[in-house]
Amino acid sequence: MPKQKRADAAPEKSPFLPGRPISLKVLGDYLDLSPATISLVLNNAPGVRSIPQETRDRVLAAAKKFDYRPSFYARAMRRKQSFSIGVLVPELSDGYSVLVMNGIEEVLIEEGYFYLTASHRRKADLIEEYPRLLMDRSVEGFIAIDTALQHPLPLPVVAVAGHRHIEGVTNILLDHKRAAELALRHLYQLGHRQIAFMRGQTFSSDSDDRWKSLMAVTKELGLQVHPELVVRLEMNLSSPELGYPVAGQLLAQKKPFTALISFNDIAAIGVIRAFRDHNIRVPEDVSIVGFDDIQGAAYHNPSLTTIRQPLHNMGTTSARILLERLRGKKDYQEQISIVPELIIRESTIPPNPKRMARHS
């Protein structure tokens, strides 16, 4: 009497055809199982525990053997979800954006989401075009980092350092007034009165708010702001070269100063190098306060006193808010304020009166 074939035994015939992806139906015929059963196993769906472990093992082994990959687009159509997020950034080499993205990635991986990143280099046409391209790839929403959006998008958006009130956009902003108070009061308490200021580039989202906040606090402290001691960043760089030329411009004014508030840490590192090339020491001759607290700030020589933006936390917050909105939360905040922190290191000390006389 011939041996009876088990109901769930796999046929001997291989369904694999070189150069062609295997379908769920063909895999089901090979295993003598329904496509629904295979789908439950491969997606680890809630009902999978009702399927015998031996059958689950056979499905997983066959999927691995024939390199079966579920159709992403088919699954997205069925669930009406792609589990994908679009992230817009100025550039990927920028320390600011990288730290924010680390936080975004942490949350999205934990929640089973994938993200597609588009670096627009602050070009207006790319800022306009990339959201459309990402929507063509079925992203469910956007996180925009230091990106000057001009109008609403048809999907939920969370903007890190977003300063424009746009319908459908949740802005996550640092409290720049508090940041200005921390930086200026620190220098004021050390005894600095002749303070130079570095403004950010016109295209940077934070430039105007940070400058207005600094000017408001100088008035509160009774500090005079001399036009000769104000310089502006111009170049679109993410290296210390950004701050090197503006330091030369500042020194060329021949106006004495004992401290400088830099727009960011990267520029501050470039300024320190430029000062050193002019035989000006930091902090012995000039104190410097940075901004951001990038990863290298604590390890520079001298280590940077800086205003810490909790960039990783801003990333995790942006991702969580976007996912809440995608899951139907209606009462989300239009703006969330993030509190900065003053990190005191080696680049700030009380002023040196001899330096004022020597370089005046």
PALUMBA-278192 format. One record per residue (C-alpha): x, y, z. Coordinates in pm, 1 decimal, padded with zeros to 6 digits. Layout:
<node u="X" v="Y" w="Z"/>
...
***
This chain:
<node u="00000.0" v="00000.0" w="00000.0"/>
<node u="00156.8" v="00332.3" w="-00098.6"/>
<node u="00250.9" v="00574.2" w="00179.2"/>
<node u="-00015.5" v="00838.8" w="00219.9"/>
<node u="00111.7" v="01193.5" w="00163.8"/>
<node u="00063.1" v="01430.7" w="00459.4"/>
<node u="-00177.7" v="01716.9" w="00392.1"/>
<node u="00081.5" v="01979.2" w="00472.1"/>
<node u="00379.2" v="01808.4" w="00305.6"/>
<node u="00562.0" v="02007.9" w="00041.7"/>
<node u="00557.2" v="01884.7" w="-00317.2"/>
<node u="00888.9" v="01788.4" w="-00467.6"/>
<node u="00862.7" v="02024.2" w="-00764.9"/>
<node u="01051.1" v="02351.7" w="-00729.7"/>
<node u="00856.8" v="02668.7" w="-00816.9"/>
<node u="01172.6" v="02870.3" w="-00870.8"/>
<node u="01228.7" v="03021.5" w="-01213.1"/>
<node u="01564.5" v="03199.8" w="-01258.6"/>
<node u="01528.5" v="03575.2" w="-01304.8"/>
<node u="01165.7" v="03585.6" w="-01192.6"/>
<node u="01040.0" v="03668.3" w="-00840.7"/>
<node u="00831.7" v="03398.6" w="-00678.6"/>
<node u="00469.4" v="03489.7" w="-00605.0"/>
<node u="00268.1" v="03416.7" w="-00293.1"/>
<node u="00035.8" v="03190.0" w="-00491.7"/>
<node u="00321.1" v="02983.7" w="-00635.3"/>
<node u="00478.4" v="02954.8" w="-00290.6"/>
<node u="00139.4" v="02838.6" w="-00161.0"/>
<node u="00114.2" v="02569.9" w="-00432.1"/>
<node u="00465.9" v="02451.1" w="-00347.3"/>
<node u="00385.9" v="02420.0" w="00022.7"/>
<node u="00029.7" v="02299.3" w="-00036.2"/>
<node u="-00091.4" v="02582.1" w="00187.1"/>
<node u="-00326.2" v="02872.2" w="00126.1"/>
<node u="-00173.3" v="03214.3" w="00046.2"/>
<node u="-00361.0" v="03348.9" w="00350.4"/>
<node u="-00179.8" v="03106.0" w="00581.1"/>
<node u="00157.5" v="03197.0" w="00432.3"/>
<node u="00080.6" v="03567.8" w="00463.0"/>
<node u="-00010.5" v="03529.0" w="00830.2"/>
<node u="00322.8" v="03356.9" w="00898.8"/>
<node u="00543.6" v="03593.5" w="00699.1"/>
<node u="00379.3" v="03904.2" w="00847.5"/>
<node u="00371.4" v="03756.4" w="01198.9"/>
<node u="00006.5" v="03859.9" w="01211.8"/>
<node u="-00202.8" v="03823.6" w="01530.1"/>
<node u="-00366.2" v="03498.0" w="01414.6"/>
<node u="-00033.7" v="03323.7" w="01347.9"/>
<node u="-00036.9" v="03137.1" w="01681.2"/>
<node u="-00324.4" v="02922.6" w="01559.6"/>
<node u="-00091.8" v="02774.2" w="01295.4"/>
<node u="00121.4" v="02476.0" w="01407.5"/>
<node u="00486.9" v="02561.2" w="01471.5"/>
<node u="00598.2" v="02293.9" w="01224.2"/>
<node u="00396.5" v="02462.5" w="00948.0"/>
<node u="00534.3" v="02805.0" w="01041.5"/>
<node u="00888.2" v="02668.9" w="01023.0"/>
<node u="00820.7" v="02520.7" w="00676.3"/>
<node u="00685.7" v="02853.2" w="00548.8"/>
<node u="00984.8" v="03049.8" w="00676.7"/>
<node u="01230.5" v="02792.4" w="00540.0"/>
<node u="01067.6" v="02797.6" w="00194.0"/>
<node u="01056.3" v="03177.0" w="00186.6"/>
<node u="01425.9" v="03185.8" w="00267.9"/>
<node u="01510.9" v="02910.9" w="00019.6"/>
<node u="01338.7" v="03084.8" w="-00271.5"/>
<node u="01415.2" v="03440.1" w="-00153.5"/>
<node u="01047.0" v="03526.5" w="-00138.3"/>
<node u="00985.8" v="03897.2" w="-00071.5"/>
<node u="00633.7" v="04030.1" w="-00015.9"/>
<node u="00528.9" v="04303.9" w="-00254.9"/>
<node u="00572.1" v="04631.3" w="-00070.6"/>
<node u="00324.3" v="04815.0" w="-00290.6"/>
<node u="00064.3" v="04539.4" w="-00269.6"/>
<node u="00085.2" v="04541.1" w="00108.1"/>
<node u="00065.8" v="04921.3" w="00113.5"/>
<node u="-00248.2" v="04910.1" w="-00102.2"/>
<node u="-00412.3" v="04649.1" w="00121.3"/>
<node u="-00336.5" v="04830.1" w="00445.1"/>
<node u="-00353.9" v="05179.9" w="00297.0"/>
<node u="-00022.0" v="05236.8" w="00471.5"/>
<node u="00333.8" v="05242.7" w="00340.0"/>
<node u="00504.4" v="05274.3" w="00679.2"/>
<node u="00738.5" v="05524.3" w="00511.6"/>
<node u="00825.2" v="05881.3" w="00606.8"/>
<node u="00992.4" v="06148.9" w="00394.8"/>
<node u="01270.4" v="06352.0" w="00561.0"/>
<node u="01382.9" v="06679.8" w="00403.0"/>
<node u="01726.8" v="06814.5" w="00502.7"/>
<node u="01959.9" v="07087.4" w="00371.1"/>
<node u="02252.3" v="06842.3" w="00355.0"/>
<node u="02354.0" v="06512.3" w="00508.8"/>
<node u="02704.4" v="06615.4" w="00620.5"/>
<node u="02576.6" v="06888.6" w="00852.4"/>
<node u="02625.3" v="06799.3" w="01219.3"/>
<node u="02297.0" v="06966.5" w="01314.0"/>
<node u="02089.1" v="06760.8" w="01070.4"/>
<node u="02269.7" v="06435.7" w="01151.1"/>
<node u="02199.7" v="06465.6" w="01524.2"/>
<node u="01831.8" v="06541.9" w="01460.1"/>
<node u="01808.7" v="06247.8" w="01219.5"/>
<node u="01961.4" v="06014.5" w="01478.2"/>
<node u="01663.8" v="06089.3" w="01700.8"/>
<node u="01415.7" v="06048.5" w="01415.3"/>
<node u="01568.8" v="05715.7" w="01316.2"/>
<node u="01556.6" v="05583.6" w="01672.6"/>
<node u="01179.2" v="05629.4" w="01694.2"/>
<node u="01096.2" v="05515.0" w="01340.7"/>
<node u="01296.0" v="05192.1" w="01373.5"/>
<node u="01125.5" v="05119.4" w="01703.9"/>
<node u="00783.3" v="05175.9" w="01543.8"/>
<node u="00856.7" v="04973.4" w="01229.4"/>
<node u="00877.5" v="05268.5" w="00990.5"/>
<node u="01118.9" v="05330.4" w="00706.1"/>
<node u="01232.9" v="05675.5" w="00597.8"/>
<node u="01348.7" v="05827.6" w="00270.5"/>
<node u="01584.5" v="06126.1" w="00293.3"/>
<node u="01612.8" v="06404.7" w="00035.4"/>
<node u="01894.3" v="06662.1" w="00061.7"/>
<node u="01786.5" v="06982.3" w="-00113.0"/>
<node u="02099.6" v="07200.5" w="-00061.1"/>
<node u="01859.7" v="07488.2" w="00014.1"/>
<node u="01765.9" v="07515.4" w="-00353.1"/>
<node u="01411.4" v="07648.9" w="-00385.6"/>
<node u="01326.2" v="07428.5" w="-00683.5"/>
<node u="01433.3" v="07112.7" w="-00498.9"/>
<node u="01242.2" v="07210.9" w="-00184.0"/>
<node u="00938.9" v="07237.1" w="-00411.7"/>
<node u="01002.2" v="06918.5" w="-00613.3"/>
<node u="01126.8" v="06667.7" w="-00355.1"/>
<node u="00800.3" v="06642.8" w="-00157.5"/>
<node u="00620.4" v="06547.9" w="-00482.3"/>
<node u="00882.1" v="06284.1" w="-00562.6"/>
<node u="00856.3" v="06139.5" w="-00212.7"/>
<node u="00476.2" v="06133.5" w="-00231.1"/>
<node u="00509.6" v="05935.6" w="-00555.3"/>
<node u="00692.7" v="05680.9" w="-00340.1"/>
<node u="00395.9" v="05660.2" w="-00103.0"/>
<node u="00536.9" v="05832.6" w="00205.0"/>
<node u="00269.1" v="05898.5" w="00466.5"/>
<node u="00410.2" v="06223.6" w="00604.4"/>
<node u="00713.6" v="06451.1" w="00623.7"/>
<node u="00970.6" v="06572.2" w="00872.6"/>
<node u="01143.9" v="06887.4" w="00747.3"/>
<node u="01474.3" v="06982.1" w="00915.5"/>
<node u="01582.8" v="07347.3" w="00882.0"/>
<node u="01386.4" v="07362.3" w="00557.0"/>
<node u="01204.1" v="07676.7" w="00442.7"/>
<node u="00867.7" v="07535.7" w="00335.6"/>
<node u="00659.6" v="07785.7" w="00140.1"/>
<node u="00309.8" v="07637.3" w="00147.4"/>
<node u="00098.5" v="07353.3" w="00292.1"/>
<node u="00154.6" v="06994.9" w="00177.3"/>
<node u="-00124.4" v="06738.6" w="00133.2"/>
<node u="00028.2" v="06518.5" w="00404.8"/>
<node u="00102.8" v="06578.3" w="00776.3"/>
<node u="00429.9" v="06767.4" w="00832.5"/>
<node u="00650.1" v="06828.4" w="01135.2"/>
<node u="00915.2" v="07099.4" w="01089.5"/>
<node u="01226.9" v="07109.7" w="01308.8"/>
<node u="01337.6" v="07475.6" w="01327.3"/>
<node u="01024.9" v="07569.0" w="01135.2"/>
<node u="00938.0" v="07933.0" w="01192.4"/>
<node u="00650.8" v="07980.0" w="00947.1"/>
<node u="00291.1" v="07924.6" w="01041.9"/>
<node u="00168.5" v="07693.3" w="00766.0"/>
<node u="-00153.8" v="07496.1" w="00779.1"/>
<node u="-00091.8" v="07129.6" w="00857.8"/>
<node u="00264.2" v="07188.5" w="00985.0"/>
<node u="00371.3" v="07132.4" w="01346.2"/>
<node u="00674.2" v="07349.7" w="01428.9"/>
<node u="00938.3" v="07234.6" w="01677.0"/>
<node u="01138.9" v="07537.3" w="01787.4"/>
<node u="01417.0" v="07610.5" w="02030.6"/>
<node u="01336.3" v="07884.5" w="02282.4"/>
<node u="01575.0" v="08138.8" w="02130.8"/>
<node u="01495.6" v="08406.8" w="02388.1"/>
<node u="01605.2" v="08172.7" w="02664.2"/>
<node u="01915.5" v="08076.7" w="02464.3"/>
<node u="02009.9" v="08444.8" w="02423.6"/>
<node u="01964.0" v="08503.2" w="02797.0"/>
<node u="02187.5" v="08210.4" w="02885.5"/>
<node u="02469.2" v="08314.4" w="02649.6"/>
<node u="02468.2" v="08687.1" w="02721.4"/>
<node u="02415.0" v="08665.1" w="03096.9"/>
<node u="02702.5" v="08417.3" w="03120.4"/>
<node u="02938.7" v="08662.9" w="02948.3"/>
<node u="02794.5" v="08958.7" w="03140.1"/>
<node u="02849.5" v="08787.7" w="03475.4"/>
<node u="03208.6" v="08712.3" w="03376.4"/>
<node u="03256.9" v="09085.4" w="03320.9"/>
<node u="03238.7" v="09116.0" w="02941.3"/>
<node u="03089.1" v="09436.9" w="02805.5"/>
<node u="03249.8" v="09465.3" w="02461.9"/>
<node u="03086.7" v="09169.0" w="02285.6"/>
<node u="03101.8" v="09083.5" w="01915.3"/>
<node u="02816.8" v="08901.9" w="01742.3"/>
<node u="02801.3" v="08661.0" w="01451.3"/>
<node u="02472.5" v="08649.1" w="01260.0"/>
<node u="02363.0" v="08339.2" w="01069.4"/>
<node u="02319.8" v="08310.0" w="00694.3"/>
<node u="02004.1" v="08460.7" w="00549.7"/>
<node u="01888.3" v="08116.8" w="00435.5"/>
<node u="01913.9" v="07956.3" w="00780.6"/>
<node u="01574.1" v="07909.5" w="00945.2"/>
<node u="01698.3" v="08017.0" w="01289.2"/>
<node u="01895.0" v="08328.3" w="01187.2"/>
<node u="01630.6" v="08598.1" w="01231.4"/>
<node u="01473.9" v="08468.1" w="01552.5"/>
<node u="01812.5" v="08413.3" w="01715.7"/>
<node u="01931.1" v="08762.7" w="01621.7"/>
<node u="01611.6" v="08932.0" w="01743.7"/>
<node u="01638.1" v="08741.9" w="02071.8"/>
<node u="02001.3" v="08844.6" w="02121.6"/>
<node u="01919.2" v="09208.8" w="02055.6"/>
<node u="01627.1" v="09197.9" w="02300.7"/>
<node u="01851.7" v="09064.5" w="02577.5"/>
<node u="02129.2" v="09319.0" w="02509.9"/>
<node u="01871.3" v="09591.4" w="02574.8"/>
<node u="01764.8" v="09425.1" w="02897.5"/>
<node u="02128.1" v="09414.1" w="03013.7"/>
<node u="02208.4" v="09764.9" w="02891.7"/>
<node u="02478.0" v="09638.6" w="02653.1"/>
<node u="02569.9" v="09847.5" w="02351.2"/>
<node u="02590.8" v="09667.2" w="02017.3"/>
<node u="02849.9" v="09827.0" w="01790.1"/>
<node u="02793.3" v="09780.6" w="01413.6"/>
<node u="03167.2" v="09720.4" w="01372.2"/>
<node u="03137.7" v="09419.7" w="01602.3"/>
<node u="02861.8" v="09249.1" w="01401.6"/>
<node u="02954.2" v="09006.1" w="01122.8"/>
<node u="02734.7" v="08776.2" w="00915.2"/>
<node u="02804.1" v="08429.2" w="00780.9"/>
<node u="02767.7" v="08407.4" w="00403.6"/>
<node u="02893.6" v="08068.5" w="00283.3"/>
<node u="02687.1" v="07750.6" w="00273.5"/>
<node u="02937.0" v="07518.9" w="00440.7"/>
<node u="02927.5" v="07258.7" w="00715.6"/>
<node u="03297.9" v="07276.8" w="00805.2"/>
<node u="03498.6" v="07517.6" w="01027.6"/>
<node u="03596.6" v="07703.8" w="00710.6"/>
<node u="03257.4" v="07870.7" w="00754.9"/>
<node u="03379.3" v="08090.3" w="01039.0"/>
<node u="03738.1" v="08154.3" w="00932.6"/>
<node u="03686.0" v="08453.7" w="00696.5"/>
<node u="03437.2" v="08639.6" w="00916.8"/>
<node u="03691.8" v="08638.3" w="01199.9"/>
<node u="03928.7" v="08827.1" w="00969.2"/>
<node u="03653.6" v="09074.8" w="00883.9"/>
<node u="03591.5" v="09135.5" w="01252.8"/>
<node u="03958.0" v="09196.2" w="01332.6"/>
<node u="03994.3" v="09430.5" w="01035.2"/>
<node u="03752.5" v="09675.0" w="01203.6"/>
<node u="04014.0" v="09748.0" w="01474.8"/>
<node u="03732.4" v="09773.6" w="01729.5"/>
<node u="03829.1" v="09614.0" w="02063.5"/>
<node u="03616.9" v="09329.7" w="02201.5"/>
<node u="03665.8" v="09066.9" w="02468.8"/>
<node u="03402.6" v="08806.8" w="02370.2"/>
<node u="03220.0" v="08670.5" w="02066.6"/>
<node u="02887.4" v="08489.5" w="02038.7"/>
<node u="02906.4" v="08258.7" w="01737.3"/>
<node u="02605.0" v="08151.7" w="01532.6"/>
<node u="02702.2" v="07785.4" w="01572.0"/>
<node u="02979.9" v="07557.7" w="01695.0"/>
<node u="03120.3" v="07482.3" w="01350.0"/>
<node u="03175.0" v="07852.1" w="01279.1"/>
<node u="03318.3" v="07902.7" w="01629.7"/>
<node u="03586.6" v="07641.2" w="01563.0"/>
<node u="03683.6" v="07822.5" w="01242.0"/>
<node u="03699.0" v="08154.3" w="01429.0"/>
<node u="03928.8" v="08008.8" w="01694.0"/>
<node u="04168.6" v="07895.6" w="01422.5"/>
<node u="04159.7" v="08237.0" w="01254.5"/>
<node u="04225.6" v="08412.7" w="01585.0"/>
<node u="04517.6" v="08182.2" w="01652.0"/>
<node u="04664.1" v="08271.6" w="01312.4"/>
<node u="04645.2" v="08636.8" w="01424.4"/>
<node u="04817.0" v="08555.1" w="01755.6"/>
<node u="04494.1" v="08597.4" w="01951.7"/>
<node u="04432.3" v="08330.1" w="02211.4"/>
<node u="04100.0" v="08178.3" w="02314.9"/>
<node u="04000.0" v="08224.6" w="02593.0"/>
<node u="04296.5" v="08422.6" w="02730.8"/>
<node u="04240.7" v="08712.4" w="02489.0"/>
<node u="03886.1" v="08652.2" w="02362.1"/>
<node u="03609.1" v="08433.5" w="02503.7"/>
<node u="03381.7" v="08250.2" w="02261.0"/>
<node u="03033.7" v="08104.2" w="02305.1"/>
<node u="02912.3" v="07856.3" w="02042.9"/>
<node u="02567.1" v="07721.3" w="01965.5"/>
<node u="02427.1" v="07367.3" w="01915.5"/>
<node u="02673.7" v="07156.3" w="02121.7"/>
<node u="02773.4" v="06932.3" w="01832.5"/>
<node u="02958.8" v="06611.5" w="01914.3"/>
<node u="03303.7" v="06767.5" w="01863.4"/>
<node u="03241.1" v="07074.7" w="02082.2"/>
<node u="03357.2" v="06906.7" w="02403.0"/>
<node u="03675.8" v="06771.6" w="02239.9"/>
<node u="03797.9" v="07083.4" w="02063.7"/>
<node u="04096.9" v="07271.3" w="02207.8"/>
<node u="03978.1" v="07468.6" w="02393.0"/>
<node u="03654.0" v="07286.1" w="02457.4"/>
<node u="03359.8" v="07506.6" w="02363.0"/>
<node u="03127.4" v="07683.6" w="02596.7"/>
<node u="02803.3" v="07659.5" w="02402.8"/>
<node u="02425.2" v="07668.3" w="02402.9"/>
<node u="02307.1" v="07311.1" w="02379.8"/>
<node u="02016.9" v="07240.1" w="02152.5"/>
<node u="01884.8" v="06894.3" w="02246.6"/>
<node u="01901.9" v="06795.0" w="01880.1"/>
<node u="01853.2" v="06421.9" w="01936.3"/>
<node u="01548.5" v="06496.4" w="02151.5"/>
<node u="01414.4" v="06733.4" w="01885.2"/>
<node u="01442.2" v="06443.6" w="01638.6"/>
<node u="01263.6" v="06191.7" w="01860.4"/>
<node u="00993.4" v="06449.2" w="01941.1"/>
<node u="00933.7" v="06526.1" w="01573.8"/>
<node u="00900.5" v="06157.0" w="01485.0"/>
<node u="00662.4" v="06081.2" w="01771.5"/>
<node u="00441.2" v="06378.7" w="01690.3"/>
<node u="00422.1" v="06281.5" w="01322.8"/>
<node u="00330.7" v="05920.4" w="01405.9"/>
<node u="00061.9" v="06041.7" w="01647.4"/>
<node u="-00085.3" v="06254.3" w="01370.8"/>
<node u="-00072.9" v="05964.2" w="01124.7"/>
<node u="-00261.4" v="05752.6" w="01379.5"/>
<node u="-00543.7" v="06003.4" w="01389.3"/>
<node u="-00460.8" v="06240.9" w="01672.9"/>
<node u="-00649.8" v="06562.8" w="01597.5"/>
<node u="-00561.9" v="06786.9" w="01892.6"/>
<node u="-00190.5" v="06820.6" w="01817.2"/>
<node u="00001.8" v="07137.3" w="01902.4"/>
<node u="00090.2" v="07370.2" w="01617.4"/>
<node u="00413.1" v="07474.4" w="01791.1"/>
<node u="00634.4" v="07303.9" w="02049.6"/>
<node u="00907.5" v="07496.8" w="02230.3"/>
<node u="01230.0" v="07318.0" w="02326.6"/>
<node u="01436.3" v="07446.4" w="02621.6"/>
<node u="01811.3" v="07511.2" w="02561.2"/>
<node u="02093.8" v="07461.8" w="02812.1"/>
<node u="02417.8" v="07650.2" w="02875.3"/>
<node u="02721.3" v="07421.2" w="02873.6"/>
<node u="03021.9" v="07596.8" w="03029.2"/>
<node u="03361.4" v="07469.6" w="02916.6"/>
<node u="03705.0" v="07618.2" w="02850.8"/>
<node u="03641.0" v="07884.9" w="02586.4"/>
<node u="03500.9" v="08149.3" w="02825.0"/>
<node u="03676.6" v="08324.0" w="03115.8"/>
<node u="03669.7" v="08679.9" w="03260.4"/>
<node u="03803.1" v="08947.7" w="03020.3"/>
<node u="04170.5" v="09037.4" w="02997.9"/>
<node u="04217.4" v="09419.5" w="03011.6"/>
<node u="04563.8" v="09389.4" w="02855.6"/>
<node u="04413.1" v="09230.5" w="02546.7"/>
<node u="04189.3" v="09536.5" w="02497.6"/>
<node u="04489.7" v="09769.3" w="02500.4"/>
<node u="04705.1" v="09545.6" w="02282.7"/>
<node u="04453.9" v="09503.9" w="01998.9"/>
<node u="04280.0" v="09842.3" w="02008.0"/>
***
